[in-house]
Amino acid sequence: MQLSERIARISVSSTATVVAKADTLKASGVDVVDFGAGEPDFPTPENIKRAAIRALEENFTKYTPTGGIRDLKQAIVERHAKDFGSDYAAEECLVTVGGKQAIFEAVAAMINHGDEVILPVPYWVSFLDIINYAGGTPVLLETKEDENFAAHAEAVERLITPRTKLVIINSPANPTGAVTPPEEMEKLLALAVRRGIALMSDECYCRFLYDGRRPYSLGCSKNRENLIIVGSLSKTYAMTGWRVGFALGPAKLLANMLKLQSHSTSNPTSIAQKAGVEALRGPQDSVATMLAEYERRRDHIVAELRSIPGLRCPVPEGAFYVYPNVSAYLKKDGIADTTVLATRLLDESQVAVVPGPAFGTHEHVRISYATSQEQIEKGVHRMKRFFASL
Ligand SMILES: Cc1ncc(COP(=O)(O)O)c(C=O)c1O
């Protein structure tokens, strides 16, 4: 069977590869500390689960409109308005099968062969492969670890060419937890408007901001014809398996994304949509509880990682990842690169982390602290022993 040239341009998400290897080890009885998975360890809140059960009992189990039920679109724009002060209409909302589908469809709807997409490094791995799959050319914007990986509008502008179609920004970011300040976000949007290109803002971690930072969205800007926002219920409400995400943007773009959705997944799962309505309209205290817990874990893990000689660990400002620089240990004891390091850490100390090449850098590993305090303590203890042995 001949495979397409298009499919050969991408590979299985390398974060998924690590998760799969850790899962295999766990299934064979190995006590693995899994810092690989990018998902909350909390269960989905009870009120949300009950809404899905109610939907089942009421036989809400048929096709819905492809782009989501009206009630959910309304709940999404209302929640966004409450959290950020935006004023999107339900017509400017598309419900998708997770935030990933929104990104995929938006890139597919905007990018022609050879169009350039500016992407800050470190990037979330799927951005790169989605651009490649669409035939676009990723143009990577290098950032600096000692500036907490900030993407500056001036640096973005230097990369713009007549072929530039889109800039992607993700704040708080996966894999670094870095937060782009509101002033910089506004400069990026102003730049996109001035140069006639689109800006995609991935807000999947927007409710997880630390040190008292206020939730912020570019969606509250007046000038948003060039802006597409991607959001998700996955992380905010510990709903990764439910697959509910959304896009907020110009109706014309959404209508074209909808075409793709209508020929691929059709609607997001009916009962998950009802659960989504409850997540967005119901009590929000579970989000605050998770945030407080993530912040405690962040403080603990950063302090512990910084106590490992040679490890540099920028302080994440949001999301639930740390991205320590492990270059002091490369070339030691036959460790050629971070992939070898991550493999040995898993094989010898049973700790799963994701090596930096998945995110475009070569001196880091990503550690997800969306796992229990007990697991964090065990994992850090093992890492300390592992690094001391090199
Ligand atoms: C930056 C970023 N965007 C989008 C997503 C997609 O999440 P989902 O498809 O579960 O909504 C993820 C998931 O890991 C992510 O890290």
The ligand as a Tripos MOL2 file, in Angstrom:
@<TRIPOS>MOLECULE
LIG
   16    16     1     0     0
SMALL
NO_CHARGES

@<TRIPOS>ATOM
      1 C1         -0.6930   23.9810   23.9020 C.3       1 LIG1
      2 C2         -1.7960   23.0130   23.7150 C.ar      1 LIG1
      3 N1         -2.7850   23.3390   22.8850 N.ar      1 LIG1
      4 C3         -3.8090   22.5040   22.6560 C.ar      1 LIG1
      5 C4         -3.8690   21.2820   23.2840 C.ar      1 LIG1
      6 C5         -5.0150   20.4000   22.9260 C.3       1 LIG1
      7 O1         -5.7630   19.9510   23.9570 O.3       1 LIG1
      8 P1         -7.1620   19.2040   23.6780 P.3       1 LIG1
      9 O2         -7.1670   18.7530   22.2710 O.co2     1 LIG1
     10 O3         -7.1930   18.1130   24.6630 O.co2     1 LIG1
     11 O4         -8.1950   20.2430   23.9280 O.co2     1 LIG1
     12 C6         -2.8470   20.8850   24.1490 C.ar      1 LIG1
     13 C7         -2.8520   19.5640   24.7730 C.2       1 LIG1
     14 O5         -1.9070   19.0830   25.3080 O.2       1 LIG1
     15 C8         -1.7930   21.7920   24.3800 C.ar      1 LIG1
     16 O6         -0.7990   21.4790   25.2100 O.3       1 LIG1
@<TRIPOS>BOND
     1     1     2 1
     2     2     3 ar
     3     2    15 ar
     4     3     4 ar
     5     4     5 ar
     6     5     6 1
     7     5    12 ar
     8     6     7 1
     9     7     8 1
    10     8     9 2
    11     8    10 1
    12     8    11 1
    13    12    13 1
    14    12    15 ar
    15    13    14 2
    16    15    16 1
@<TRIPOS>SUBSTRUCTURE
     1 LIG1         1 GROUP 0 **** ****
